[in-house]
Amino acid sequence: MTVGAIAARLGAPSGSIYHRYTSRDLLMAHLWIRTVRRFQEGFLRAAGAPDPAEAAAGAVAYVVRWAAERPGEARLLLLHRREDLLARWPEALSEDLARLNRPVDEALARLADRLLLVGSAEERRERVTFAAQDPGELLAVLHPEFVGRVSPGMPLDVGRVHHGPQAMLRDCWAVIFKELDTFPAAEEFVWSGPDRVIALGRYRGTARRTGRPHDAVFAHDLRLRDGLVVELTQVTDTARWHDALAPCQGAVPADEKGRLAPGPPPSRLPAPGLECFTGS
């Protein structure tokens, strides 16, 4: 769609649009920001419900319902990432993008405190933030008999069967998020009957210690019971996980299970074609 076509649809001269937006792409970037804010309005209302369990479940349901009711806007949100827009238009969009996710971050922090999850306040906020990226993975909607099957070959000793919501949170998600600033971006949902859905997408992020990008495809096979997720089977490209976590020369060593050994605060050192974190 051209700026001329947009102007014709609005019944306005093209010059008036170019006066405010220097290009069609910048206009689409502003539309993306507006769509994010409109999505956040309903999400924040749901996450602010008085009962924390209802708030968590309501926030998850809102994500799915919003995407189903507004497929065009949902597709628009998949076109860009905040970091990409900031890199392309640092002057035009920096102020808006800098505070764009702040309301959601604050709401998730409050929700984490209200849910009284195990661990410190910071750990609880991180876990809820990570889980909330995928509607099927929020702790509040897991069935008490939940079973999580994580791909064999995954690093960090998480590639196994986890029995129970707390075990999945403690022994899988929290372990992953400690080493990887990553999230699962679902791109397609395929329903197979009323109690089973397949989520297809990519994990995207950065390994915290190596600085390497993390990009791995996934399929999440979610089975439901009584409206709750009772089983999750994860299939992913485990090699990409190992690539992101692989230490560079002189980096903090990993043990035989792929877990990075504790050490002093890392310092950044250059390496050909990428950045690595190495122990001081």
SVG drawing of the C-alpha trace seen along z (x, -y; Angstrom):
<svg xmlns="http://www.w3.org/2000/svg" viewBox="-13 -19 54 56">
<polyline fill="none" stroke="black" stroke-width="0.4" points="0.0,0.0 1.4,-3.4 1.0,-6.7 -1.2,-7.9 -3.5,-5.0 -3.6,-5.7 -4.4,-9.4 -7.1,-8.4 -8.7,-6.1 -8.6,-8.9 -9.8,-11.6 -6.7,-13.7 -3.9,-15.1 -0.7,-13.1 1.3,-16.1 -0.4,-16.3 0.8,-12.7 4.3,-13.4 4.4,-16.5 4.2,-14.3 5.7,-11.1 8.7,-11.2 8.0,-7.7 5.5,-5.0 7.7,-2.8 7.8,-5.4 4.0,-5.7 3.8,-1.9 6.2,-2.1 3.9,-4.6 0.9,-2.4 2.8,0.5 3.4,-1.5 -0.3,-2.5 -1.3,1.1 1.0,2.2 -0.6,-0.4 -4.1,0.6 -3.2,4.3 -1.7,3.3 -4.8,1.5 -6.8,4.7 -3.9,6.8 -3.3,4.4 -7.0,4.4 -6.9,8.2 -3.6,8.4 -5.0,6.0 -8.0,8.1 -8.3,8.3 -7.7,12.0 -4.1,12.8 -4.9,16.2 -7.8,14.8 -5.6,11.9 -2.9,14.3 -5.5,16.5 -7.4,13.5 -4.2,12.0 -3.4,15.2 -6.9,15.5 -6.8,11.9 -3.7,12.5 -5.3,15.4 -8.7,13.7 -7.2,10.4 -5.2,12.2 -8.2,14.2 -10.5,11.2 -7.9,8.9 -5.8,11.1 -4.7,8.1 -3.3,6.2 -1.8,9.4 0.0,9.9 1.2,6.3 2.8,6.8 4.8,9.8 6.4,7.6 8.7,5.6 10.5,5.7 11.0,2.7 14.8,3.0 14.7,2.9 12.5,-0.2 14.8,-2.0 17.9,-1.1 16.3,-2.5 14.7,-5.7 16.5,-6.5 15.5,-10.2 11.9,-9.9 10.9,-7.0 13.3,-6.7 11.1,-8.5 8.0,-6.4 9.9,-3.1 11.8,-3.8 8.7,-3.7 6.5,-1.5 6.8,1.7 7.1,0.0 3.4,0.4 3.5,4.1 6.8,4.6 5.4,3.0 2.2,4.9 4.1,8.2 6.3,7.3 3.2,6.6 1.5,9.8 4.6,11.8 4.6,10.4 0.9,11.2 1.3,14.8 3.9,15.4 6.1,17.6 9.2,19.1 12.5,17.3 13.4,13.6 11.3,10.8 13.6,10.3 13.6,14.1 9.8,14.2 9.4,11.2 11.8,12.8 10.0,16.1 6.6,14.6 7.9,12.3 9.4,15.3 6.4,17.4 4.0,14.7 5.6,14.6 3.8,17.8 0.1,18.0 0.4,21.7 3.3,21.4 2.1,19.1 2.1,21.0 -1.4,19.9 -3.0,21.9 -1.1,25.2 -3.0,28.2 -1.9,29.7 -1.0,32.9 1.0,31.0 3.8,32.8 6.4,31.0 8.5,32.9 11.5,30.8 13.5,31.8 16.3,34.3 19.7,32.7 18.7,29.4 21.6,27.7 21.6,26.9 20.2,30.3 16.6,29.3 16.0,31.8 13.9,34.3 10.4,34.8 9.3,32.5 6.3,33.5 4.2,30.7 4.0,26.9 6.6,26.0 9.1,28.5 8.7,27.1 9.2,23.6 12.1,24.3 14.0,26.9 13.4,25.7 12.1,22.2 14.1,20.5 17.3,22.4 16.9,21.3 16.1,17.6 19.1,17.4 21.4,18.1 19.4,16.8 17.5,13.5 15.1,15.2 11.4,15.6 9.2,17.8 7.5,15.8 4.6,17.9 3.8,17.3 1.0,19.8 -1.5,21.8 -3.0,25.0 -5.9,26.5 -6.4,30.3 -9.7,30.7 -11.0,28.7 -8.3,29.9 -5.1,29.7 -3.2,26.9 0.2,26.7 2.1,23.5 4.7,22.9 7.3,20.1 10.9,19.2 12.8,18.5 14.7,15.3 17.1,13.6 20.7,13.4 22.9,15.7 23.7,13.7 27.3,14.8 28.5,15.3 26.5,12.4 25.7,14.6 22.3,14.4 19.8,17.1 17.4,18.0 15.8,21.5 12.5,22.8 10.1,24.6 6.8,26.5 4.8,26.6 2.3,29.4 -0.2,28.3 -2.9,30.5 -5.7,29.2 -7.9,30.6 -10.6,28.7 -9.4,25.5 -5.9,25.9 -2.7,27.0 -2.0,30.6 0.8,31.5 3.4,29.6 5.8,31.3 8.5,29.1 10.3,29.8 13.1,27.4 16.4,27.1 18.7,27.9 21.8,27.2 21.0,23.5 20.7,23.5 24.2,25.0 25.5,22.5 24.3,19.6 25.7,20.9 29.0,22.3 31.9,20.5 34.6,18.7 38.3,19.2 39.0,18.2 35.3,18.1 33.7,19.4 33.8,23.2 30.7,25.4 30.3,28.7 29.5,32.1 25.8,31.2 26.3,27.9 25.7,25.8 28.0,22.7 30.1,22.8 29.7,19.9 32.5,17.3 33.3,13.6 31.4,10.9 32.1,11.2 33.8,8.6 33.3,8.1 36.1,9.2 35.9,9.0 36.0,12.1 35.8,12.5 32.2,11.9 30.6,11.9 30.9,10.7 31.8,13.1 31.6,12.7 34.7,14.1 35.7,14.4 38.0,11.7"/>
</svg>
